[in-house]
Amino acid sequence: MAEFKSKFESIREWVVDHKLRAVGCLWLSGIAGSIAYNWSQPNMKTSVKIIHARLHAQALTLAALAGAAVVEYYDHRNRTKADPYASYLSVDAYSHKE
């Protein structure tokens, strides 16, 4: 019977498998949210609004990369000693039999 995974465990596995996609999505949502917020400020030039959005997105990206590093460290530390890439390699594909 399959073991029930917590929501945190499911999210952690997805982030481990899709690190760049997670960081990219976080960056995109961060810059979109920042632009939306800055556009509601009437006393700022358009160039300043864009610069602020980029700075907010950069800070969010650094936080996402740090979070991905923590997830990777946690995963590496708690991983079993078995080969983590065994499921990706086919034994027959690398056979030296002719």
Number of C-alpha atoms within 10 A of each C-alpha: 3 4 5 8 9 9 9 9 11 12 12 17 15 13 18 16 11 13 18 14 12 18 20 15 13 18 22 15 14 20 22 15 15 19 19 13 12 20 16 10 10 8 9 11 11 12 9 11 20 16 13 16 21 18 14 17 22 15 13 19 21 13 15 20 18 12 15 20 14 12 17 17 12 12 14 12 10 9 11 9 8 7 8 10 7 9 8 7 9 9 9 8 7 8 8 6 5 3
